């Protein structure tokens, strides 16, 4: 994988990479709380509710906003369209796993699903950081403008960000 070199990264790319790290850590923290409770036989309803809320408020809207900004820009490149298709498919997989957490769940099943979500998200964010962002930068895309568009979509709420990617 080709990582964005620190000295050559634009401020927008650094902000996106940082935001992915913040999202990943938030997801790992909530997943850890759920798995810890479920694994010890303790009540896990509150950690599960916290995880669901985080996924619905942060992760899924972020995915939708990416599809409408970064992915659209990358899809216009010949090789970018294949990458974008793969990333969108991962968003669908992520949404499917999130849906599994919405109903009643046994502790072990909820923990397994949460771990699957965290693992998929970490790998997905790494692909965006290591493949998508360098492709956008090398194509001359206005990454700062795309980031502003993403932030605007997220600030406008779930419908504008494309909740339910």
C-alpha positions as CSV (number, residue, x, y, z in Angstrom):
1,X,0.0,0.0,0.0
2,X,1.1,3.5,-0.7
3,X,0.7,5.7,2.4
4,X,0.5,9.4,2.1
5,X,3.9,10.7,3.2
6,X,3.7,13.0,6.2
7,X,5.7,15.8,4.5
8,X,3.6,15.6,1.3
9,X,0.2,15.3,2.8
10,X,-2.2,18.1,2.4
11,X,-3.9,19.5,5.5
12,X,-7.2,18.0,4.3
13,X,-5.7,14.5,3.9
14,X,-4.3,14.8,7.4
15,X,-7.7,15.8,8.8
16,X,-9.4,12.9,7.1
17,X,-6.8,10.4,8.4
18,X,-7.1,11.9,11.9
19,X,-10.9,11.7,11.7
20,X,-10.7,8.0,10.7
21,X,-8.5,7.4,13.7
22,X,-10.9,9.1,16.0
23,X,-13.9,7.1,14.6
24,X,-11.9,3.9,14.9
25,X,-10.9,4.5,18.5
26,X,-14.5,5.5,19.4
27,X,-15.7,2.3,17.8
28,X,-13.0,0.1,19.5
29,X,-13.8,1.7,22.9
30,X,-17.5,0.9,22.6
31,X,-16.9,-2.5,21.2
32,X,-14.5,-3.3,24.1
33,X,-17.1,-2.2,26.7
34,X,-19.7,-4.4,25.1
35,X,-17.4,-7.4,24.8
36,X,-16.2,-7.0,28.3
37,X,-19.7,-6.9,29.8
38,X,-21.0,-9.7,27.6
39,X,-17.9,-11.9,28.3
40,X,-18.1,-11.4,32.0
41,X,-21.8,-12.3,32.2
42,X,-22.6,-8.7,33.3
43,X,-25.6,-6.8,31.8
44,X,-24.6,-5.5,28.4
45,X,-27.7,-3.5,27.5
46,X,-26.1,-0.1,28.2
47,X,-22.9,-0.8,26.3
48,X,-24.9,-2.2,23.4
49,X,-27.1,0.9,23.3
50,X,-24.0,3.1,23.4
51,X,-22.5,1.2,20.5
52,X,-25.7,1.4,18.5
53,X,-26.0,5.1,19.1
54,X,-22.4,5.7,18.0
55,X,-22.8,3.6,14.8
56,X,-26.1,5.5,13.9
57,X,-24.8,9.0,14.8
58,X,-21.1,8.8,13.6
59,X,-20.1,5.8,11.5
60,X,-23.0,5.3,9.1
61,X,-23.5,9.1,8.4
62,X,-19.7,9.3,7.8
63,X,-19.9,6.5,5.3
64,X,-22.8,8.1,3.5
65,X,-21.0,11.4,3.3
66,X,-17.9,9.7,1.9
67,X,-19.9,8.1,-0.9
68,X,-21.4,11.5,-1.9
69,X,-18.0,13.3,-1.9
70,X,-14.7,11.5,-1.9
71,X,-16.1,8.4,-3.7
72,X,-17.8,10.4,-6.4
73,X,-14.5,12.3,-7.1
74,X,-12.5,9.0,-7.2
75,X,-15.0,7.2,-9.4
76,X,-14.3,9.5,-12.2
77,X,-10.8,8.1,-12.5
78,X,-10.3,4.9,-14.5
79,X,-8.7,2.9,-11.7
80,X,-10.6,4.7,-9.0
81,X,-13.9,3.3,-10.0
82,X,-12.9,-0.3,-9.1
83,X,-11.7,0.9,-5.7
84,X,-14.8,2.9,-5.1
85,X,-17.0,-0.1,-6.0
86,X,-15.1,-2.2,-3.4
87,X,-15.4,0.5,-0.8
88,X,-19.1,0.9,-1.3
89,X,-19.5,-2.8,-1.0
90,X,-17.7,-2.6,2.4
91,X,-20.1,0.1,3.4
92,X,-23.0,-2.2,2.6
93,X,-21.4,-5.0,4.6
94,X,-20.9,-2.6,7.5
95,X,-24.6,-1.5,7.3
96,X,-25.6,-5.1,7.3
97,X,-23.6,-5.9,10.4
98,X,-25.0,-2.8,12.1
99,X,-28.5,-3.9,11.3
100,X,-27.8,-7.2,13.1
101,X,-27.2,-5.2,16.3
102,X,-30.6,-3.5,16.1
103,X,-32.8,-6.4,17.3
104,X,-32.6,-8.3,20.6
105,X,-29.3,-10.1,20.9
106,X,-27.5,-12.7,23.1
107,X,-24.3,-11.3,24.6
108,X,-21.9,-13.5,22.7
109,X,-23.7,-12.8,19.4
110,X,-23.7,-9.0,20.0
111,X,-20.0,-9.2,21.0
112,X,-19.1,-11.1,17.9
113,X,-21.0,-8.7,15.6
114,X,-19.4,-5.7,17.3
115,X,-16.0,-7.2,16.8
116,X,-16.8,-7.8,13.2
117,X,-17.9,-4.2,12.7
118,X,-14.8,-2.9,14.4
119,X,-12.5,-5.1,12.4
120,X,-14.2,-4.2,9.1
121,X,-14.2,-0.5,9.9
122,X,-10.5,-0.5,10.7
123,X,-9.5,-2.3,7.5
124,X,-11.9,-0.1,5.5
125,X,-10.5,3.1,6.9
126,X,-6.9,1.9,6.2
127,X,-7.9,1.4,2.5
128,X,-9.3,4.9,2.3
129,X,-6.2,6.3,3.9
130,X,-3.7,4.2,2.0
131,X,-5.4,3.9,-1.4
132,X,-8.2,6.4,-1.9
133,X,-6.6,9.5,-0.5
134,X,-3.4,9.1,-2.5
135,X,-5.4,8.5,-5.6
136,X,-7.4,11.6,-5.1
137,X,-4.3,13.7,-4.3
138,X,-2.4,12.4,-7.4
139,X,-5.5,13.1,-9.6
140,X,-5.4,16.7,-8.5
141,X,-8.8,16.5,-6.8
142,X,-9.7,19.4,-4.6
143,X,-9.5,17.4,-1.3
144,X,-10.0,20.5,0.8
145,X,-13.3,21.2,-1.1
146,X,-14.4,17.6,-0.8
147,X,-13.7,17.7,2.9
148,X,-15.7,20.8,3.3
149,X,-18.6,19.2,1.4
150,X,-18.4,16.1,3.7
151,X,-18.4,18.3,6.8
152,X,-21.4,20.3,5.4
153,X,-23.3,17.1,4.7
154,X,-22.6,15.7,8.2
155,X,-23.6,19.0,9.8
156,X,-26.9,19.1,7.9
157,X,-27.9,15.8,9.4
158,X,-28.5,12.1,8.5
159,X,-30.5,12.7,5.3
160,X,-27.9,15.0,3.8
161,X,-25.0,12.7,4.8
162,X,-26.8,9.7,3.3
163,X,-27.6,7.7,6.5
164,X,-28.1,4.1,5.9
165,X,-25.4,4.0,3.2
